[in-house]
Amino acid sequence: MESLELRAVEPHCSISEMGDFDLTRALDKPRLKIERKRSFDERSMSELSTGYGRHDLDMAHSPGSRSIMDTPLSYVRNSFEPHPMVAEAWEALRRSMVFFRGQPVGTIAAYDHASEEVLNYDQVFVRDFVPSALAFLMNGEPDIVKNFLLKTLQLQGWEKRVDRFKLGEGVMPASFKVLHDPVRKTDTIVADFGESAIGRVAPVDSGFWWIILLRAYTKSTGDLTLSETPECQKGIRLILSLCLSEGFDTFPTLLCADGCSMVDRRMGVYGYPIEIQALFFMALRCALAMLKPDEEGREFIERIVKRLHALSFHMRNYFWLDFQQLNDIYRYKTEEYSHTAVNKFNVMPDSIPDWVFDFMPLRGGYFVGNVSPARMDFRWFSLGNCVAILSSLATPDQSMAIMDLLEHRWEELVGEMPLKICYPCIENHEWRIVTGCDPKNTRWSYHNGGSWPVLLWMLTAACIKTGRPQIARRAIDLIESRLHRDCWPEYYDGKQGRYIGKQARKFQTWSIAGYLVAKMMLEDPSHLGMISLEEDKQMKPVIKRSASWTC
């Protein structure tokens, strides 16, 4: 009988053995008996390597041109008939466009006229516009993306106050609204930096998405002039100055409040949420590729290199969970002191929730939701894990393990509508304590285990990068069986994602755009280069076999 291998991804390295800038140590990779598929990057995306420089932007895609009858370019290049949903999706996406003084500057969050409460769904959200922007870039329409980048950059320069407190200079808006005055024939913009948001929380992710989108625009168009303008260079530096500031932190991760990202209500993700850490890592790498090495930029480049070195080590070691690591935590000793401590965060083994033991397959793994003193949030968060793959925060082995987990736990993480925002849900007394009795985040709804179609584009990109396009096709098939018929809802409820969300908006723009991006990316995988960063050879840690390594 063939012996079963319990394999752990061991990205351990000793920082004390490396200098701050000594990132060129070779990868001492142990030989694994499990045959792995070569990732998409390794097969055909080697030209996307960013390294610690700006040369990746010189190898951007050639800008496309619009085809006749508004037919998306990706389908003109392919001989097969597109799905009927595609034309409907493009029509809906164009209907959501917002104009400022005659120029398109973004897309509203939702075009749901059936809803009595508009709230802020008629605004342009920075994070929501990203899939719309990628769809337009893939279709050879970069103008709306350029206008959006410049307009939000202008808004960044505004003075930002919540009550009597002034926010940091580099904070990007969560959203903005264009007000049209038909009498005076003028357009004005009103921006929200968190002062109008539920819970009054400023968005941490907006600045990161802005940097990531700027790189995507540059890669898609080959236009280096935008990112090299003094205004964009200053915008990047202002964002970085907020998150690279030195203080009392002993971790390279970014300390955040609840509600500062896509999970924008109280859900117990305060501390060091995986979504923010993965976006932080990706934004740092994108900024590193775009910053000019001039007098002002050189200092930030040095700080980014140091932070990336520490952040990759921290995340790959302390946030990573697979079968072997779970077993190690289960056997942790507590109250350990000094540098020899194994349980460095004093996590109590009794705090491991019961569901994790059944959920974790023998082959597979993921980055947990949060790690801080005496606390480890074992929940799976899809956005953070997908971005970890796309940014190469996850090592190649870790990326494959995340995809293994998805395949093993398809019913739990995908079900009937891709993709669970987190798993599992919290309920009963825990729900009351963690969410503050939030009536929208009831079990298997909204941020509390709800299914969000927008996450399809990130899943598809991760599948292509890891050489698993069949997983993306399976997810797209599920989307195409319902999403258009259900009028493109924001999210789905239920353990299997079977029901349209109780308070979900219809014609949610990022549900529409996420589908288009996934389709175009799967049919023309070269689009992956806009949003994916290949593993940097200089950042590879020296991997050492731990005592738990099974030969």
Residue, then its C-alpha position, 0 to 999 in steps of 0.5 A: m500500500e502506497s504510503l500517505e505523505l502528510r506534507a507541510v509547506e515550510p517557508h521558514c527562514s532566519i532573518s538574522e542570517m540575512g541583511d536588510f537588502d540581502l534578498t538574493r539567497a537561493l531557494d533551497k527547495p526540498r524535493l517533493k514526491i507529489e507531482r505538481k502542475r506547472s503554474f501559468d506563470e512558469r509556462s508562459m508568463s515569465e515576461l511578467s516578472t517585476g523584480y525590484g525595478r520598473h522594467d515590467l512596465d516596459m513589457a506591457h500589452s499593446p493597447g487595443s482598439r474598439s471593435i464595431m458594434d461595441t463587441p468586446l475585443s476578446y470575442v472578436r479574436n475568438s471564433f466561438e460564439p460568446h455566451p448570451m450573458v456577455a452582451e447583456a453584461w456589457e449593456a448593463l456595465r455601460r448603463s452604470m457609467v458616471f460622467f463628470r463634465g462630459q468625461p467618464v470617471g467611473t461606474i456606480a455601485a448598483y443600478d437598482h431602480a427597484s430598490e426604495e433605498v438608494l443609500n450610497y449605491d449611486q456612488v463610485f466606490v474605489r474598490d467596486f470600480v476595480p473590476s469595471a476598470l479591468a473590463f474596460l482595459m481588457n476591451g481596449e477602453p482605457d480612457i475611463v480608467k485614466n480619468f478615474l485614477l486622476k480624479t481620485l488622485q485629485l480627491q486625495g489632496w482634499e483636507k479630510r475630517v471626521d467630526r473635528f479629527k483630521l485624517g492622514e494626507g494620503v487617505m484615498p476616498a471610499s467613494f465619490k458622487v457626481l452632482h449635476d446641476p441642470v440649471r447652472k449646467t455645472d458638475t460637482i463632486v462630493a467625496d466620502f473618506g469615511e465620515s459618512a460611512i456606516g461605523r465612520v471607518a476610513p477605507v484602508d484598502s482604497g489606496f492599495w487598490w488605487i496603486i494596483l489599478l495604476r499598475a494595471y492601467t500601465k501594463s495594459t496600455g504601455d503608457l508610462t507617462l501617467s504613472e511617471t507624472p509628479e502627481c501620481q508619484k506624489g500620490i503613491r508616496l502619500i499612500l505609502s507614508l501612511c502604511l510604512s510609518e514607524g511606531f509601536d508595532t512589533f509586526p510588519t503587518l498593518l494594524c486595522a479596525d473593523g470595517c476598513s475593507m470589503v468587509d466594511r461592517r463589524m465582523g471581528v476582523y480588527g487587528y491584522p486581517i488577511e485581506i488588508q495584508a495581502l493587498f498591502f503586499m501587492a500594493l508595495r510590489c506595484a509601487l516598487a515597480m512604478l516609483k522613480p528612483d529619484e531623490e524622493g522615491r529612493e527613500f521609499i524604495e529602500r523602505i519598501v524593500k525592507r518591509l517586503h522582506a519582513l512581511s513575506f516572512h511573517m505572512r508565510n510563516y505565521f498566517w499559513l495553515d495546513f494539516q501539519q501546521l494545525n497539528d503543531i498548533y494543537r500541540y502548542k505549549t503556552e506561556e513560552y518566553s524568550h526568543t526560543a518560544v515556538n508558540k510566539f503569539n501565545v495562542m491557546p490550543d483550546s481556542i481552535p474551533d472544532w470545525v477546523f479539524d474536519f475542514m482541513p484536508l490532508r493536502g491543502g492549506y490557506f492563509v488564516g483570517n487574522v493573527s495577533p497576540a493570543r488570537m488566531d482567526f481560523r476563518w477562510f477569507s477568499l479575497g485575501n487568499c486569492v490576492a495572496i496568489l496573484s501577488s505571489l505573497a503565497t509561495p508556489d507550493q502555498s498557491m497550489a495548496i490553496m487551490d487544492l483546498l478549494e477543490h477538496r472543499w468545493e461544496e463549502l467554499v463555492g456551493e451553488m454560487p461562487l464565491k463564499i466571502c468567508y467560511p464558516c459563518i458565525e451565529n448565535h451568541e458569537w454572532r451577537i458578540v462579534t457583529g454587535c447583533d448586526p441584522k444584515n450580517t446574519r448567518w450565511s448572509y452578506h459578509n457573514g458567509g454570504s456568496w459574492p459573484v464579484l469574487l469570480w474574477m479573482l478566483t479565475a485569475a488565481c486559477i489561471k496563474t496556478g494552471r487550474p483553469q478547469i476550476a474557473r470554468r466550473a465556477i463560471d458555469l455556475i454563474e451563467s446558470r443563474l446570475h443574469r436570470d436573477c438580475w445580477p444581485e450583489y450577493y447570495d444567502g444560504k449555506q450553499g449560496r442558493y438564495i438571492g440575498k435578503q437585502a442584496r441590490k439588483f444590477q450590482t455593477w461589480s457582479i456584472a464586471g466581475y463576470l466579464v473580467a473572468k470570461m475575458m481572462l479565461e478566453d485570453p489568459s494574457h490579460l492576467g499580466m495586468i493583475s498578477l505579479e510573478e514570484d520575485k526570485q530575489m524575495k525567495p526565502v531559504i526554506k529549511r526542513s522543520a522537525s515535523w517535515t515528513c520525508 
